[in-house]
Amino acid sequence: MASGGSKPTAVMLLFLNLGLYIVVTLVAGWAVNHAIERTHETASVLSIPARIFPIFFPMGNMATGFFIVFSLIAGVVGVATSVTGLTNVLQWDAPNLNAAASSSLLTWALTLLAMGLACKEINIGWTEANLRTLEVITIIASATQLFCTGAIHAGAEEVAPQRMQAAGTV
């Protein structure tokens, strides 16, 4: 059986992820707002296919739009997962840990998608300082979300035999 260190680790990583995902959501929300405010003046000189889209990102490169949108989605889902994960982990029983583990895995997948787009944006080239900040925090959040997912899964593995013993199936 495990040493029981999964709960404090999971709680600490969930608080860390909550802060990281709040920053990701704020910076990505700012970028979307900035793009919406500057779309009319910037996109009015573009040719027809580029003018069709409702938001044109005047900063960054061609991967910026996808990166910002997926970072915003990953940030919002990450905040929700961190808050619900904290309540589930603090209860520390099998059904709550399984719910936290599945939502943590989904958030990690979304964060990996945003991280892949951040890496593509870095590979393409020049971006502004705010976007570089968003790229770095997204990459850090993907790593901490991996560790958090592992800690929650370890806790679920730790609690599962205790539940089976209580039910009398072992």
DOKOLDO-565979 format. One record per residue: residue in three letters; chain; x negated, y, z negated of N, C-alpha, C in turn. Coordinates in steps of 0.1 Angstrom, whole numbers, plus 5000, padded with zeros to 4 digits. Layout:
<vonu code="ALA" unit="A" n_u="X" n_v="Y" n_w="Z" ca_u="X" ca_v="Y" ca_w="Z" c_u="X" c_v="Y" c_w="Z"/>
...
//
This chain:
<vonu code="MET" unit="A" n_u="4992" n_v="4988" n_w="5000" ca_u="5000" ca_v="5000" ca_w="5000" c_u="4991" c_v="5012" c_w="5000"/>
<vonu code="ALA" unit="A" n_u="4996" n_v="5023" n_w="5005" ca_u="4988" ca_v="5035" ca_w="5006" c_u="4987" c_v="5042" c_w="4993"/>
<vonu code="SER" unit="A" n_u="4978" n_v="5051" n_w="4992" ca_u="4974" ca_v="5057" ca_w="4979" c_u="4984" c_v="5068" c_w="4975"/>
<vonu code="GLY" unit="A" n_u="4994" n_v="5072" n_w="4983" ca_u="5004" ca_v="5081" ca_w="4979" c_u="5000" c_v="5096" c_w="4982"/>
<vonu code="GLY" unit="A" n_u="4989" n_v="5098" n_w="4990" ca_u="4985" ca_v="5111" ca_w="4993" c_u="4992" c_v="5117" c_w="5005"/>
<vonu code="SER" unit="A" n_u="5001" n_v="5110" n_w="5011" ca_u="5008" ca_v="5114" ca_w="5023" c_u="5017" c_v="5126" c_w="5020"/>
<vonu code="LYS" unit="A" n_u="5024" n_v="5126" n_w="5009" ca_u="5034" ca_v="5136" ca_w="5006" c_u="5028" c_v="5150" c_w="5005"/>
<vonu code="PRO" unit="A" n_u="5017" n_v="5152" n_w="4997" ca_u="5011" ca_v="5165" ca_w="4996" c_u="5005" c_v="5170" c_w="5009"/>
<vonu code="THR" unit="A" n_u="4999" n_v="5160" n_w="5016" ca_u="4993" ca_v="5164" ca_w="5029" c_u="5004" c_v="5168" c_w="5039"/>
<vonu code="ALA" unit="A" n_u="5015" n_v="5161" n_w="5040" ca_u="5026" ca_v="5164" ca_w="5049" c_u="5032" c_v="5178" c_w="5045"/>
<vonu code="VAL" unit="A" n_u="5034" n_v="5180" n_w="5032" ca_u="5040" ca_v="5193" ca_w="5028" c_u="5031" c_v="5205" c_w="5032"/>
<vonu code="MET" unit="A" n_u="5018" n_v="5203" n_w="5029" ca_u="5008" ca_v="5213" ca_w="5033" c_u="5008" c_v="5216" c_w="5048"/>
<vonu code="LEU" unit="A" n_u="5008" n_v="5205" n_w="5056" ca_u="5007" ca_v="5207" ca_w="5070" c_u="5020" c_v="5212" c_w="5076"/>
<vonu code="LEU" unit="A" n_u="5032" n_v="5209" n_w="5070" ca_u="5044" ca_v="5215" ca_w="5074" c_u="5045" c_v="5230" c_w="5071"/>
<vonu code="PHE" unit="A" n_u="5039" n_v="5234" n_w="5060" ca_u="5038" ca_v="5249" ca_w="5057" c_u="5029" c_v="5256" c_w="5067"/>
<vonu code="LEU" unit="A" n_u="5018" n_v="5249" n_w="5070" ca_u="5008" ca_v="5255" ca_w="5080" c_u="5015" c_v="5256" c_w="5094"/>
<vonu code="ASN" unit="A" n_u="5022" n_v="5245" n_w="5097" ca_u="5028" ca_v="5245" ca_w="5110" c_u="5040" c_v="5255" c_w="5111"/>
<vonu code="LEU" unit="A" n_u="5047" n_v="5257" n_w="5100" ca_u="5057" ca_v="5267" ca_w="5100" c_u="5051" c_v="5281" c_w="5103"/>
<vonu code="GLY" unit="A" n_u="5040" n_v="5285" n_w="5097" ca_u="5034" ca_v="5297" ca_w="5099" c_u="5029" c_v="5298" c_w="5114"/>
<vonu code="LEU" unit="A" n_u="5023" n_v="5288" n_w="5119" ca_u="5018" ca_v="5288" ca_w="5133" c_u="5029" c_v="5289" c_w="5143"/>
<vonu code="TYR" unit="A" n_u="5040" n_v="5282" n_w="5140" ca_u="5051" ca_v="5283" ca_w="5150" c_u="5058" c_v="5296" c_w="5149"/>
<vonu code="ILE" unit="A" n_u="5059" n_v="5302" n_w="5137" ca_u="5065" ca_v="5316" ca_w="5137" c_u="5056" c_v="5325" c_w="5145"/>
<vonu code="VAL" unit="A" n_u="5043" n_v="5325" n_w="5144" ca_u="5034" ca_v="5333" ca_w="5152" c_u="5036" c_v="5330" c_w="5167"/>
<vonu code="VAL" unit="A" n_u="5037" n_v="5318" n_w="5171" ca_u="5039" ca_v="5314" ca_w="5185" c_u="5052" c_v="5320" c_w="5190"/>
<vonu code="THR" unit="A" n_u="5063" n_v="5318" n_w="5182" ca_u="5076" ca_v="5324" ca_w="5186" c_u="5076" c_v="5339" c_w="5187"/>
<vonu code="LEU" unit="A" n_u="5069" n_v="5346" n_w="5178" ca_u="5069" ca_v="5360" ca_w="5178" c_u="5061" c_v="5365" c_w="5191"/>
<vonu code="VAL" unit="A" n_u="5049" n_v="5359" n_w="5193" ca_u="5041" ca_v="5364" ca_w="5204" c_u="5048" c_v="5360" c_w="5218"/>
<vonu code="ALA" unit="A" n_u="5053" n_v="5348" n_w="5219" ca_u="5060" ca_v="5345" ca_w="5231" c_u="5073" c_v="5353" c_w="5233"/>
<vonu code="GLY" unit="A" n_u="5080" n_v="5356" n_w="5222" ca_u="5092" ca_v="5365" ca_w="5223" c_u="5088" c_v="5379" c_w="5228"/>
<vonu code="TRP" unit="A" n_u="5076" n_v="5384" n_w="5222" ca_u="5072" ca_v="5397" ca_w="5227" c_u="5068" c_v="5397" c_w="5242"/>
<vonu code="ALA" unit="A" n_u="5062" n_v="5386" n_w="5246" ca_u="5058" ca_v="5385" ca_w="5261" c_u="5070" c_v="5384" c_w="5270"/>
<vonu code="VAL" unit="A" n_u="5081" n_v="5377" n_w="5265" ca_u="5093" ca_v="5377" ca_w="5273" c_u="5099" c_v="5390" c_w="5274"/>
<vonu code="ASN" unit="A" n_u="5100" n_v="5397" n_w="5262" ca_u="5106" ca_v="5411" ca_w="5262" c_u="5098" c_v="5420" c_w="5270"/>
<vonu code="HIS" unit="A" n_u="5085" n_v="5420" n_w="5270" ca_u="5076" ca_v="5428" ca_w="5278" c_u="5079" c_v="5426" c_w="5293"/>
<vonu code="ALA" unit="A" n_u="5080" n_v="5413" n_w="5296" ca_u="5082" ca_v="5410" ca_w="5310" c_u="5096" c_v="5415" c_w="5315"/>
<vonu code="ILE" unit="A" n_u="5106" n_v="5413" n_w="5307" ca_u="5119" ca_v="5418" ca_w="5310" c_u="5120" c_v="5433" c_w="5312"/>
<vonu code="GLU" unit="A" n_u="5113" n_v="5440" n_w="5303" ca_u="5112" ca_v="5455" ca_w="5305" c_u="5105" c_v="5460" c_w="5317"/>
<vonu code="ARG" unit="A" n_u="5095" n_v="5452" n_w="5321" ca_u="5087" ca_v="5457" ca_w="5333" c_u="5091" c_v="5450" c_w="5346"/>
<vonu code="THR" unit="A" n_u="5101" n_v="5441" n_w="5346" ca_u="5104" ca_v="5433" ca_w="5358" c_u="5109" c_v="5443" c_w="5369"/>
<vonu code="HIS" unit="A" n_u="5118" n_v="5452" n_w="5366" ca_u="5124" ca_v="5460" ca_w="5376" c_u="5114" c_v="5468" c_w="5384"/>
<vonu code="GLU" unit="A" n_u="5105" n_v="5474" n_w="5376" ca_u="5095" ca_v="5483" ca_w="5383" c_u="5084" c_v="5475" c_w="5390"/>
<vonu code="THR" unit="A" n_u="5081" n_v="5463" n_w="5385" ca_u="5070" ca_v="5456" ca_w="5391" c_u="5075" c_v="5447" c_w="5403"/>
<vonu code="ALA" unit="A" n_u="5087" n_v="5441" n_w="5401" ca_u="5092" ca_v="5431" ca_w="5411" c_u="5099" c_v="5438" c_w="5423"/>
<vonu code="SER" unit="A" n_u="5101" n_v="5451" n_w="5422" ca_u="5108" ca_v="5458" ca_w="5433" c_u="5100" c_v="5459" c_w="5445"/>
<vonu code="VAL" unit="A" n_u="5087" n_v="5458" n_w="5444" ca_u="5078" ca_v="5459" ca_w="5456" c_u="5075" c_v="5445" c_w="5461"/>
<vonu code="LEU" unit="A" n_u="5079" n_v="5434" n_w="5455" ca_u="5076" ca_v="5421" ca_w="5459" c_u="5085" c_v="5416" c_w="5471"/>
<vonu code="SER" unit="A" n_u="5080" n_v="5406" n_w="5477" ca_u="5089" ca_v="5400" ca_w="5488" c_u="5100" c_v="5393" c_w="5482"/>
<vonu code="ILE" unit="A" n_u="5110" n_v="5389" n_w="5491" ca_u="5122" ca_v="5383" ca_w="5487" c_u="5121" c_v="5370" c_w="5478"/>
<vonu code="PRO" unit="A" n_u="5113" n_v="5360" n_w="5480" ca_u="5113" ca_v="5349" ca_w="5471" c_u="5109" c_v="5352" c_w="5457"/>
<vonu code="ALA" unit="A" n_u="5100" n_v="5362" n_w="5455" ca_u="5096" ca_v="5366" ca_w="5441" c_u="5106" c_v="5374" c_w="5434"/>
<vonu code="ARG" unit="A" n_u="5114" n_v="5382" n_w="5442" ca_u="5124" ca_v="5390" ca_w="5436" c_u="5137" c_v="5383" c_w="5431"/>
<vonu code="ILE" unit="A" n_u="5138" n_v="5370" n_w="5435" ca_u="5150" ca_v="5362" ca_w="5432" c_u="5150" c_v="5359" c_w="5417"/>
<vonu code="PHE" unit="A" n_u="5138" n_v="5356" n_w="5411" ca_u="5138" ca_v="5352" ca_w="5397" c_u="5141" c_v="5364" c_w="5388"/>
<vonu code="PRO" unit="A" n_u="5148" n_v="5361" n_w="5377" ca_u="5153" ca_v="5372" ca_w="5368" c_u="5141" c_v="5378" c_w="5360"/>
<vonu code="ILE" unit="A" n_u="5131" n_v="5371" n_w="5358" ca_u="5120" ca_v="5376" ca_w="5350" c_u="5107" c_v="5374" c_w="5358"/>
<vonu code="PHE" unit="A" n_u="5099" n_v="5385" n_w="5359" ca_u="5086" ca_v="5385" ca_w="5366" c_u="5076" c_v="5389" c_w="5355"/>
<vonu code="PHE" unit="A" n_u="5066" n_v="5381" n_w="5354" ca_u="5056" ca_v="5383" ca_w="5343" c_u="5044" c_v="5391" c_w="5350"/>
<vonu code="PRO" unit="A" n_u="5044" n_v="5404" n_w="5347" ca_u="5034" ca_v="5413" ca_w="5353" c_u="5020" c_v="5411" c_w="5347"/>
<vonu code="MET" unit="A" n_u="5018" n_v="5403" n_w="5336" ca_u="5005" ca_v="5401" ca_w="5330" c_u="5001" c_v="5387" c_w="5332"/>
<vonu code="GLY" unit="A" n_u="4988" n_v="5384" n_w="5331" ca_u="4983" ca_v="5371" ca_w="5332" c_u="4982" c_v="5366" c_w="5347"/>
<vonu code="ASN" unit="A" n_u="4984" n_v="5353" n_w="5349" ca_u="4983" ca_v="5347" ca_w="5362" c_u="4995" c_v="5339" c_w="5366"/>
<vonu code="MET" unit="A" n_u="4994" n_v="5331" n_w="5376" ca_u="5006" ca_v="5324" ca_w="5381" c_u="5012" c_v="5313" c_w="5371"/>
<vonu code="ALA" unit="A" n_u="5004" n_v="5309" n_w="5361" ca_u="5009" ca_v="5299" ca_w="5351" c_u="5015" c_v="5306" c_w="5339"/>
<vonu code="THR" unit="A" n_u="5014" n_v="5319" n_w="5338" ca_u="5018" ca_v="5327" ca_w="5326" c_u="5033" c_v="5325" c_w="5323"/>
<vonu code="GLY" unit="A" n_u="5042" n_v="5326" n_w="5333" ca_u="5056" ca_v="5325" ca_w="5331" c_u="5060" c_v="5311" c_w="5325"/>
<vonu code="PHE" unit="A" n_u="5055" n_v="5300" n_w="5331" ca_u="5058" ca_v="5287" ca_w="5326" c_u="5052" c_v="5286" c_w="5312"/>
<vonu code="PHE" unit="A" n_u="5040" n_v="5290" n_w="5310" ca_u="5034" ca_v="5289" ca_w="5296" c_u="5042" c_v="5296" c_w="5286"/>
<vonu code="ILE" unit="A" n_u="5046" n_v="5309" n_w="5289" ca_u="5053" ca_v="5317" ca_w="5279" c_u="5067" c_v="5310" c_w="5276"/>
<vonu code="VAL" unit="A" n_u="5074" n_v="5306" n_w="5286" ca_u="5087" ca_v="5300" ca_w="5283" c_u="5086" c_v="5287" c_w="5275"/>
<vonu code="PHE" unit="A" n_u="5077" n_v="5278" n_w="5279" ca_u="5075" ca_v="5266" ca_w="5271" c_u="5070" c_v="5268" c_w="5257"/>
<vonu code="SER" unit="A" n_u="5061" n_v="5279" n_w="5256" ca_u="5056" ca_v="5282" ca_w="5242" c_u="5068" c_v="5287" c_w="5234"/>
<vonu code="LEU" unit="A" n_u="5077" n_v="5295" n_w="5239" ca_u="5088" ca_v="5300" ca_w="5232" c_u="5097" c_v="5288" c_w="5228"/>
<vonu code="ILE" unit="A" n_u="5100" n_v="5279" n_w="5237" ca_u="5108" ca_v="5267" ca_w="5233" c_u="5101" c_v="5259" c_w="5222"/>
<vonu code="ALA" unit="A" n_u="5088" n_v="5256" n_w="5224" ca_u="5081" ca_v="5248" ca_w="5214" c_u="5080" c_v="5256" c_w="5201"/>
<vonu code="GLY" unit="A" n_u="5079" n_v="5269" n_w="5201" ca_u="5079" ca_v="5276" ca_w="5188" c_u="5092" c_v="5276" c_w="5181"/>
<vonu code="VAL" unit="A" n_u="5103" n_v="5277" n_w="5188" ca_u="5116" ca_v="5277" ca_w="5181" c_u="5119" c_v="5263" c_w="5176"/>
<vonu code="VAL" unit="A" n_u="5116" n_v="5253" n_w="5184" ca_u="5118" ca_v="5239" ca_w="5179" c_u="5109" c_v="5236" c_w="5168"/>
<vonu code="GLY" unit="A" n_u="5096" n_v="5241" n_w="5168" ca_u="5087" ca_v="5239" ca_w="5158" c_u="5091" c_v="5245" c_w="5144"/>
<vonu code="VAL" unit="A" n_u="5096" n_v="5257" n_w="5145" ca_u="5101" ca_v="5263" ca_w="5133" c_u="5112" c_v="5255" c_w="5127"/>
<vonu code="ALA" unit="A" n_u="5122" n_v="5251" n_w="5135" ca_u="5133" ca_v="5243" ca_w="5130" c_u="5128" c_v="5230" c_w="5125"/>
<vonu code="THR" unit="A" n_u="5119" n_v="5223" n_w="5131" ca_u="5114" ca_v="5211" ca_w="5127" c_u="5106" c_v="5212" c_w="5113"/>
<vonu code="SER" unit="A" n_u="5099" n_v="5223" n_w="5112" ca_u="5091" ca_v="5225" ca_w="5100" c_u="5100" c_v="5227" c_w="5088"/>
<vonu code="VAL" unit="A" n_u="5111" n_v="5235" n_w="5090" ca_u="5120" ca_v="5238" ca_w="5079" c_u="5128" c_v="5226" c_w="5075"/>
<vonu code="THR" unit="A" n_u="5133" n_v="5219" n_w="5085" ca_u="5140" ca_v="5206" ca_w="5081" c_u="5131" c_v="5195" c_w="5077"/>
<vonu code="GLY" unit="A" n_u="5119" n_v="5195" n_w="5082" ca_u="5109" ca_v="5185" ca_w="5078" c_u="5105" c_v="5187" c_w="5063"/>
<vonu code="LEU" unit="A" n_u="5104" n_v="5200" n_w="5059" ca_u="5101" ca_v="5203" ca_w="5045" c_u="5112" c_v="5197" c_w="5036"/>
<vonu code="THR" unit="A" n_u="5124" n_v="5199" n_w="5039" ca_u="5135" ca_v="5194" ca_w="5031" c_u="5135" c_v="5179" c_w="5031"/>
<vonu code="ASN" unit="A" n_u="5133" n_v="5173" n_w="5042" ca_u="5132" ca_v="5158" ca_w="5043" c_u="5121" c_v="5152" c_w="5036"/>
<vonu code="VAL" unit="A" n_u="5109" n_v="5158" n_w="5037" ca_u="5097" ca_v="5153" ca_w="5031" c_u="5098" c_v="5154" c_w="5015"/>
<vonu code="LEU" unit="A" n_u="5104" n_v="5165" n_w="5011" ca_u="5105" ca_v="5167" ca_w="4996" c_u="5114" c_v="5157" c_w="4990"/>
<vonu code="GLN" unit="A" n_u="5124" n_v="5152" n_w="4998" ca_u="5133" ca_v="5142" ca_w="4992" c_u="5126" c_v="5128" c_w="4992"/>
<vonu code="TRP" unit="A" n_u="5117" n_v="5125" n_w="5001" ca_u="5108" ca_v="5114" ca_w="5001" c_u="5115" c_v="5100" c_w="5000"/>
<vonu code="ASP" unit="A" n_u="5125" n_v="5098" n_w="5009" ca_u="5131" ca_v="5085" ca_w="5010" c_u="5131" c_v="5081" c_w="5025"/>
<vonu code="ALA" unit="A" n_u="5133" n_v="5068" n_w="5027" ca_u="5132" ca_v="5063" ca_w="5041" c_u="5140" c_v="5070" c_w="5051"/>
<vonu code="PRO" unit="A" n_u="5153" n_v="5072" n_w="5049" ca_u="5161" ca_v="5078" ca_w="5060" c_u="5156" c_v="5093" c_w="5063"/>
<vonu code="ASN" unit="A" n_u="5153" n_v="5100" n_w="5053" ca_u="5148" ca_v="5114" ca_w="5055" c_u="5134" c_v="5114" c_w="5062"/>
<vonu code="LEU" unit="A" n_u="5126" n_v="5105" n_w="5058" ca_u="5112" ca_v="5105" ca_w="5064" c_u="5113" c_v="5100" c_w="5078"/>
<vonu code="ASN" unit="A" n_u="5122" n_v="5091" n_w="5081" ca_u="5124" ca_v="5087" ca_w="5095" c_u="5129" c_v="5098" c_w="5104"/>
<vonu code="ALA" unit="A" n_u="5138" n_v="5106" n_w="5098" ca_u="5144" ca_v="5118" ca_w="5106" c_u="5133" c_v="5128" c_w="5108"/>
<vonu code="ALA" unit="A" n_u="5125" n_v="5131" n_w="5097" ca_u="5114" ca_v="5140" ca_w="5099" c_u="5103" c_v="5135" c_w="5109"/>
<vonu code="ALA" unit="A" n_u="5101" n_v="5122" n_w="5109" ca_u="5091" ca_v="5117" ca_w="5118" c_u="5095" c_v="5118" c_w="5132"/>
<vonu code="SER" unit="A" n_u="5108" n_v="5115" n_w="5135" ca_u="5112" ca_v="5116" ca_w="5149" c_u="5113" c_v="5131" c_w="5154"/>
<vonu code="SER" unit="A" n_u="5117" n_v="5140" n_w="5146" ca_u="5117" ca_v="5154" ca_w="5150" c_u="5103" c_v="5159" c_w="5151"/>
<vonu code="SER" unit="A" n_u="5094" n_v="5155" n_w="5143" ca_u="5080" ca_v="5159" ca_w="5143" c_u="5074" c_v="5154" c_w="5156"/>
<vonu code="LEU" unit="A" n_u="5077" n_v="5142" n_w="5160" ca_u="5072" ca_v="5136" ca_w="5173" c_u="5077" c_v="5144" c_w="5185"/>
<vonu code="LEU" unit="A" n_u="5090" n_v="5148" n_w="5185" ca_u="5095" ca_v="5156" ca_w="5196" c_u="5089" c_v="5169" c_w="5196"/>
<vonu code="THR" unit="A" n_u="5087" n_v="5176" n_w="5185" ca_u="5080" ca_v="5189" ca_w="5185" c_u="5066" c_v="5188" c_w="5190"/>
<vonu code="TRP" unit="A" n_u="5059" n_v="5177" n_w="5186" ca_u="5045" ca_v="5175" ca_w="5191" c_u="5045" c_v="5174" c_w="5206"/>
<vonu code="ALA" unit="A" n_u="5055" n_v="5166" n_w="5212" ca_u="5055" ca_v="5165" ca_w="5226" c_u="5057" c_v="5178" c_w="5233"/>
<vonu code="LEU" unit="A" n_u="5067" n_v="5187" n_w="5228" ca_u="5069" ca_v="5200" ca_w="5234" c_u="5056" c_v="5209" c_w="5232"/>
<vonu code="THR" unit="A" n_u="5050" n_v="5208" n_w="5221" ca_u="5038" ca_v="5216" ca_w="5219" c_u="5026" c_v="5211" c_w="5228"/>
<vonu code="LEU" unit="A" n_u="5026" n_v="5198" n_w="5231" ca_u="5016" ca_v="5193" ca_w="5240" c_u="5018" c_v="5198" c_w="5254"/>
<vonu code="LEU" unit="A" n_u="5031" n_v="5199" n_w="5258" ca_u="5035" ca_v="5205" ca_w="5271" c_u="5030" c_v="5220" c_w="5272"/>
<vonu code="ALA" unit="A" n_u="5033" n_v="5227" n_w="5261" ca_u="5029" ca_v="5241" ca_w="5261" c_u="5013" c_v="5242" c_w="5261"/>
<vonu code="MET" unit="A" n_u="5007" n_v="5233" n_w="5254" ca_u="4992" ca_v="5233" ca_w="5253" c_u="4986" c_v="5230" c_w="5267"/>
<vonu code="GLY" unit="A" n_u="4992" n_v="5221" n_w="5274" ca_u="4988" ca_v="5218" ca_w="5288" c_u="4989" c_v="5230" c_w="5297"/>
<vonu code="LEU" unit="A" n_u="5000" n_v="5237" n_w="5296" ca_u="5001" ca_v="5249" ca_w="5304" c_u="4991" c_v="5260" c_w="5299"/>
<vonu code="ALA" unit="A" n_u="4988" n_v="5261" n_w="5286" ca_u="4978" ca_v="5270" ca_w="5281" c_u="4964" c_v="5267" c_w="5287"/>
<vonu code="CYS" unit="A" n_u="4961" n_v="5254" n_w="5288" ca_u="4948" ca_v="5250" ca_w="5293" c_u="4948" c_v="5253" c_w="5308"/>
<vonu code="LYS" unit="A" n_u="4959" n_v="5251" n_w="5315" ca_u="4960" ca_v="5255" ca_w="5329" c_u="4958" c_v="5270" c_w="5331"/>
<vonu code="GLU" unit="A" n_u="4964" n_v="5278" n_w="5323" ca_u="4963" ca_v="5292" ca_w="5324" c_u="4948" c_v="5296" c_w="5321"/>
<vonu code="ILE" unit="A" n_u="4942" n_v="5290" n_w="5311" ca_u="4928" ca_v="5293" ca_w="5308" c_u="4919" c_v="5289" c_w="5321"/>
<vonu code="ASN" unit="A" n_u="4922" n_v="5278" n_w="5327" ca_u="4915" ca_v="5273" ca_w="5338" c_u="4916" c_v="5282" c_w="5350"/>
<vonu code="ILE" unit="A" n_u="4928" n_v="5288" n_w="5352" ca_u="4930" ca_v="5297" ca_w="5364" c_u="4923" c_v="5310" c_w="5362"/>
<vonu code="GLY" unit="A" n_u="4923" n_v="5315" n_w="5350" ca_u="4915" ca_v="5327" ca_w="5349" c_u="4920" c_v="5338" c_w="5340"/>
<vonu code="TRP" unit="A" n_u="4918" n_v="5350" n_w="5343" ca_u="4920" ca_v="5362" ca_w="5335" c_u="4934" c_v="5363" c_w="5329"/>
<vonu code="THR" unit="A" n_u="4934" n_v="5366" n_w="5316" ca_u="4947" ca_v="5369" ca_w="5309" c_u="4944" c_v="5380" c_w="5299"/>
<vonu code="GLU" unit="A" n_u="4955" n_v="5386" n_w="5294" ca_u="4953" ca_v="5397" ca_w="5284" c_u="4950" c_v="5391" c_w="5270"/>
<vonu code="ALA" unit="A" n_u="4947" n_v="5399" n_w="5261" ca_u="4943" ca_v="5395" ca_w="5247" c_u="4955" c_v="5388" c_w="5240"/>
<vonu code="ASN" unit="A" n_u="4967" n_v="5394" n_w="5242" ca_u="4978" ca_v="5388" ca_w="5235" c_u="4981" c_v="5374" c_w="5240"/>
<vonu code="LEU" unit="A" n_u="4979" n_v="5372" n_w="5253" ca_u="4981" ca_v="5358" ca_w="5259" c_u="4970" c_v="5349" c_w="5254"/>
<vonu code="ARG" unit="A" n_u="4958" n_v="5354" n_w="5253" ca_u="4947" ca_v="5345" ca_w="5248" c_u="4950" c_v="5341" c_w="5234"/>
<vonu code="THR" unit="A" n_u="4956" n_v="5350" n_w="5226" ca_u="4960" ca_v="5347" ca_w="5212" c_u="4970" c_v="5336" c_w="5212"/>
<vonu code="LEU" unit="A" n_u="4980" n_v="5337" n_w="5221" ca_u="4991" ca_v="5327" ca_w="5222" c_u="4985" c_v="5314" c_w="5226"/>
<vonu code="GLU" unit="A" n_u="4976" n_v="5314" n_w="5236" ca_u="4969" ca_v="5301" ca_w="5240" c_u="4962" c_v="5294" c_w="5229"/>
<vonu code="VAL" unit="A" n_u="4954" n_v="5302" n_w="5221" ca_u="4946" ca_v="5296" ca_w="5211" c_u="4955" c_v="5291" c_w="5200"/>
<vonu code="ILE" unit="A" n_u="4966" n_v="5298" n_w="5196" ca_u="4974" ca_v="5294" ca_w="5185" c_u="4982" c_v="5281" c_w="5190"/>
<vonu code="THR" unit="A" n_u="4986" n_v="5281" n_w="5202" ca_u="4993" ca_v="5269" ca_w="5207" c_u="4984" c_v="5257" c_w="5207"/>
<vonu code="ILE" unit="A" n_u="4972" n_v="5258" n_w="5211" ca_u="4963" ca_v="5247" ca_w="5210" c_u="4960" c_v="5242" c_w="5196"/>
<vonu code="ILE" unit="A" n_u="4959" n_v="5252" n_w="5186" ca_u="4957" ca_v="5248" ca_w="5172" c_u="4970" c_v="5242" c_w="5167"/>
<vonu code="ALA" unit="A" n_u="4981" n_v="5247" n_w="5171" ca_u="4994" ca_v="5241" ca_w="5166" c_u="4996" c_v="5227" c_w="5171"/>
<vonu code="SER" unit="A" n_u="4991" n_v="5224" n_w="5183" ca_u="4992" ca_v="5210" ca_w="5188" c_u="4984" c_v="5200" c_w="5180"/>
<vonu code="ALA" unit="A" n_u="4972" n_v="5205" n_w="5175" ca_u="4964" ca_v="5196" ca_w="5167" c_u="4970" c_v="5194" c_w="5153"/>
<vonu code="THR" unit="A" n_u="4974" n_v="5205" n_w="5147" ca_u="4980" ca_v="5204" ca_w="5134" c_u="4993" c_v="5196" c_w="5134"/>
<vonu code="GLN" unit="A" n_u="5001" n_v="5198" n_w="5145" ca_u="5013" ca_v="5190" ca_w="5146" c_u="5010" c_v="5175" c_w="5147"/>
<vonu code="LEU" unit="A" n_u="4999" n_v="5172" n_w="5154" ca_u="4995" ca_v="5157" ca_w="5155" c_u="4992" c_v="5152" c_w="5141"/>
<vonu code="PHE" unit="A" n_u="4984" n_v="5159" n_w="5133" ca_u="4981" ca_v="5155" ca_w="5119" c_u="4994" c_v="5154" c_w="5111"/>
<vonu code="CYS" unit="A" n_u="5002" n_v="5164" n_w="5112" ca_u="5015" ca_v="5164" ca_w="5104" c_u="5024" c_v="5152" c_w="5108"/>
<vonu code="THR" unit="A" n_u="5025" n_v="5149" n_w="5121" ca_u="5032" ca_v="5137" ca_w="5125" c_u="5026" c_v="5125" c_w="5119"/>
<vonu code="GLY" unit="A" n_u="5013" n_v="5124" n_w="5120" ca_u="5007" ca_v="5112" ca_w="5114" c_u="5009" c_v="5111" c_w="5099"/>
<vonu code="ALA" unit="A" n_u="5009" n_v="5122" n_w="5092" ca_u="5011" ca_v="5121" ca_w="5077" c_u="5025" c_v="5117" c_w="5074"/>
<vonu code="ILE" unit="A" n_u="5035" n_v="5122" n_w="5082" ca_u="5049" ca_v="5118" ca_w="5079" c_u="5051" c_v="5104" c_w="5083"/>
<vonu code="HIS" unit="A" n_u="5045" n_v="5099" n_w="5094" ca_u="5047" ca_v="5085" ca_w="5097" c_u="5040" c_v="5076" c_w="5087"/>
<vonu code="ALA" unit="A" n_u="5029" n_v="5080" n_w="5081" ca_u="5022" ca_v="5072" ca_w="5071" c_u="5031" c_v="5072" c_w="5058"/>
<vonu code="GLY" unit="A" n_u="5038" n_v="5083" n_w="5055" ca_u="5047" ca_v="5083" ca_w="5044" c_u="5059" c_v="5074" c_w="5046"/>
<vonu code="ALA" unit="A" n_u="5064" n_v="5074" n_w="5059" ca_u="5075" ca_v="5065" ca_w="5062" c_u="5071" c_v="5050" c_w="5061"/>
<vonu code="GLU" unit="A" n_u="5059" n_v="5047" n_w="5065" ca_u="5054" ca_v="5034" ca_w="5064" c_u="5052" c_v="5030" c_w="5049"/>
<vonu code="GLU" unit="A" n_u="5049" n_v="5040" n_w="5041" ca_u="5047" ca_v="5037" ca_w="5026" c_u="5060" c_v="5035" c_w="5019"/>
<vonu code="VAL" unit="A" n_u="5070" n_v="5041" n_w="5023" ca_u="5083" ca_v="5040" ca_w="5017" c_u="5091" c_v="5028" c_w="5022"/>
<vonu code="ALA" unit="A" n_u="5089" n_v="5024" n_w="5034" ca_u="5097" ca_v="5013" ca_w="5039" c_u="5096" c_v="5000" c_w="5031"/>
<vonu code="PRO" unit="A" n_u="5085" n_v="4995" n_w="5027" ca_u="5085" ca_v="4983" ca_w="5019" c_u="5092" c_v="4984" c_w="5005"/>
<vonu code="GLN" unit="A" n_u="5092" n_v="4996" n_w="4999" ca_u="5099" ca_v="4999" ca_w="4987" c_u="5114" c_v="4998" c_w="4989"/>
<vonu code="ARG" unit="A" n_u="5118" n_v="5002" n_w="5000" ca_u="5133" ca_v="5001" ca_w="5003" c_u="5137" c_v="4987" c_w="5005"/>
<vonu code="MET" unit="A" n_u="5128" n_v="4979" n_w="5012" ca_u="5131" ca_v="4965" ca_w="5014" c_u="5131" c_v="4957" c_w="5001"/>
<vonu code="GLN" unit="A" n_u="5122" n_v="4960" n_w="4992" ca_u="5122" ca_v="4954" ca_w="4979" c_u="5135" c_v="4957" c_w="4971"/>
<vonu code="ALA" unit="A" n_u="5139" n_v="4969" n_w="4972" ca_u="5151" ca_v="4974" ca_w="4965" c_u="5163" c_v="4967" c_w="4970"/>
<vonu code="ALA" unit="A" n_u="5163" n_v="4964" n_w="4983" ca_u="5175" ca_v="4957" ca_w="4990" c_u="5174" c_v="4942" c_w="4987"/>
<vonu code="GLY" unit="A" n_u="5162" n_v="4937" n_w="4984" ca_u="5161" ca_v="4923" ca_w="4981" c_u="5158" c_v="4914" c_w="4993"/>
<vonu code="THR" unit="A" n_u="5154" n_v="4921" n_w="5004" ca_u="5151" ca_v="4913" ca_w="5016" c_u="5137" c_v="4908" c_w="5017"/>
<vonu code="VAL" unit="A" n_u="5128" n_v="4912" n_w="5008" ca_u="5114" ca_v="4908" ca_w="5008" c_u="5112" c_v="4897" c_w="4998"/>
//
